[in-house]
């Protein structure tokens, strides 16, 4: 009954909108079934009052591809059992909500975007003439996923600051007094503690903020060298810009380009101001690690990759 009311409301609200856009994301529980993933499908449209709206229209189990493929029969097409992930969920939503002739775009996170079943769905929708402009706007990357990918590729920078962060944590956890001081700083930071399943760089960013807040609160303690302090400050500025941009893009308010352009511009200017200091410190850090596993070629490659 609730589903029919929601469908009627959405149909009425989106009737004035000639086209709708779909977006997908993956959700993972924090309980005993943390490895189970669910695909959430959201529809975005502009209503009769010219306000951007969004509604969740489908929520289903996201199953990875397996070698145990079993054929199952849909009314429109025969697909493999392993294709009942994005193919089944997205197409069922399009069919049930009568959106096949109103599609404008589909935005996906990387795991769904790179899934071959999503590509097969594009071919299927193309054959039914459901995609405008040849499907050019089908399966495009979402902004927060792109930003996460950019930061995750900066492994040299993350390893550099993670090394500094690890030494800081070890030093502060050595006595009960310093542990209490550390907990006091974290409590009064006003920054959300990252969840267990948060991105690795989210956790590093939080740790760097702790280091800087600790240094500000207890400036008399000399626990970081001048070089490490510059590295932490530069890296934290960069990660802070990415973190705040993702907070805006992934926030509860429907984002459009004009709403998060400022955050993306801040990322650009922050990188321009801080990348040189990071490169110099990276080269120094790789130099210290050279006798263990790092070659001159890897130093050059990582440095150039970061400059680009």
N, C-alpha and C positions, 0 to 999 in steps of 0.2 A: 504493500500500500504506500509506504514511504517512497519507494523507488519510483512508482508511477507518478506521485506528486512532484518529485524532483525532476523527472523527465518532462513532465508537462510544463513546469516552471522554466526549465532550461530551454525547451522548445519555444516558449513564448518570448523569453528574454533574447534568444539568439536569432529570432526570426528577422529582426531588423538588420542583423549583421550578414552581409553577403558571404563572408568567409570566416572560418574559425581556424585557430592554430592549436596544435597539440604539443604537449611536452611530457617527457617521461623521466622518472627518477627511480632509484632503487632504495628500498628500505630494509634494514636488518634489525631484528629484535635483539634485545640485550639479555634474554633469558637463556634457557638450556638449548634453544635452537638458534643460536647466534649465527650459524653457518647458513641458515635458510634465508633466501632473499625474496623480496616481493617487489613487483613492478607496479608503480603508481602512475596512472595516466590522467593528465589534467587538460581541460579544454580552456582556451582563452578566446575572448571575443569582446567586441565593443557593443554596448547595449544602445537602446533608443535615446538615452540621455548622454551619449558620447562618453560613457565611463567604461574604463577597462575592467572586465570581469574575468573571473576564473572559477572553475568548479572541477572537483575530482569526479571522474565518471567511471573509472575502472581501477580495481585493485586485485592483483592476482599473483600467483606463485611464479617466480622466475627460475626456470630450471636450466642448468647448463647443458650443453650438448653432450651426448653420450654415444658410445658405440652400439648400444642396444636399441636400435631404431625399430619401431613398430608402426605400421601404417594405420592411420585413423582417418575416418571419413567425415568431412564437413559437407554441408549442403552445397557449397560453392566449389570446393576444391579438395583434393586428397593430399594430405601432408604427412610428414613423419611425426611420430610421437614426440621426438626431441624438438620438433618445431612448434610445440604447443606453448612455448614461452612468449616472446614478443609477437610472433605471428598471430597466435590465437588471441592473446589479450587485446592487442591494438585493433585487430580486425573486428573482433566481437563488439568492442566499444563503438567503432565507426558504424557498424551495421545496426546495433541496438538503438543508437541515438540518432540514426538517419543523417549521418554526417558525410556520407560518401561523395556527395556533390558539393560540399561546402568546405572541403579541406583547402588550407592555404599552405601550412608548413608543419613539419614535425621536428621538434628539438629533442635530442637524446643525450644522456650521459655516455661516457666512452664505452662502458661495458656493453650497453645496448647498441650503441652506434657501430661498434666493431663486430657485432654478432651477425653471422651470415644469414640468420633467419630474418633479420630486419631488412637485409638486402632483397631477400626473396619476397618479402611482403611488398617492397617497392615495385618489383616486377608485376606482382599480382594486382596491385592498385593501378599501375600504369595500364595494364590490359583492360581494366574496367573503366579507364578514362576518369579516374578519381583525382589525379594530380595535375595541378596547373603548371604551366611553363615547363613541361617535361620532367617534373619532379625535382627541379633544381633546389627547391627549398625543403626537400624531404631528407630527414636524417642529418640535420645540421647540429653542430656542437653548441651546447649551452655555455654561457659566459663563465659561470663559476667553475665548470669543468675545465675549460680552457685555462683559466687562471691557476687552478690546482695543478694542472699538467705542467705549466710553465715553471712553477716553483719546484715541483717534484723533480724536474730535470736538472736543477741546479745542485746536484749531489756534492760537488766539491765545496761549495759555500756552506751547505748544511752540515757536512762532516766537519768542517773547520770549526764552526760555532758549537757543534755538539761536543767536540773535544774540549773546548773551553768550558762549556756548561757542565760537563761531567766532572771536571776538576773542581769547579766551584761547589757543586753539590757534595762531593766527597769531603771537601774542607769544612763545609758548614754542618755536616752531619756527624762530625767527629766528636762533638761534645754536646751535652744536654742543653747548655746555655745557648750555643749557636743554633741548635735545632729550634728552640723556642723563639729566637729572634727571626728565624726564617719563616716559621709558621705565622708569626705576627705580621710580617711583611705581606705574605700571600693573602692573609685574611683581609687586609686593608687596601689591597690593590684595586679592587673594583673591576676586575677582569674575570670573565667566566672561565672556570677551570675546564680544560678540554676533557671530553668523554673518552672512555677507554678505546673506542673504535675511531677516534679522531685521526685525521691525517698526521703523518709523522712530523711534517713541518709545522703543523698547528701546535704540537706539543713543544717543539723546539722554540717557537715564537713565544709561547707562554713562559718557558724557562728563561728566555732572554729578558723578558719584561721583569721577571722576578729578580734577576741579577741587577738590572738597572735601578729598580726600586730599592733593593737592598743597599746598593752603593750610595744612593741618595739619602737613605735613612741613616746609614752608618758610614758617613764619609771619612771618618777617622781611621777606619779599618782598610789596610792596604792588602786586598786579596786578589787584585788583578793588575797585571802589568799595564803600562801605558799602551803598548801595542795591542794587547787583548781587549782593552777598554774601547779603543777605536774600532776594532773589528766587531765587537758586540753592538756598539752603537750604530754602526753602518748597516749591519745585517738586520738589526731590529727595526730600523727605519724602513728597510725594504719589505720585510715580512709583515710589518704593521700595515703598510699600504695595501698589500695583497689581502690581508686578513679583513680589513675594514671594507674593501671593495666587495669581497665575497659575502660579508654580512649584509651589505645593501642589496646585492643581486639576489641572495637567497632569503631575504626577509619576507615577512608576511604581506607587505604591500606589493601589488603587481608592478614589476619593474618594466620600464621602457627605456630606450637608449638615452633619452634626455635625463632620466633620473639617475643613472649610474655613470654618465660620461665624466662627471667631475672626479669620481673615484678612480677611473681608469687613467685620467690625465695626471692625477697625483702619483700613480704608479710610475708613469713615464718620467715625470720630473724627479721623483725619488731615485730611480735607477740612474738617471743622468748625473745626479749629485753624488751618489755613493758608490757607483760601480768601480771606480778607479781604486779607491781605498781597499775594497774587497779583493780586487785582483792582486794588488801588491801583497796583501796579507796571505792570500792563497799561495802565491809563489814562495813566500817565506816558509809557509807551513809545509808545502810539498818538499821544499828543500830539506827541512828537518826530517821528513819521512823518507827521503830518497834512499837512504842506506837500507831501508826495509823492503819496500815493494814498489816505489814510484820511480818511473823513468822520466828522462828529460822529455821524451815524446808525449807522455801522458800529461805532464805539466803544460806543455805547449798547447795540446789539444783542449784541455779543460779551460785554460786561460782564454783562448780564442773563442771557445764556445760561449763563455760567459760574456765576453765583450760583444758578441753578436746578439 
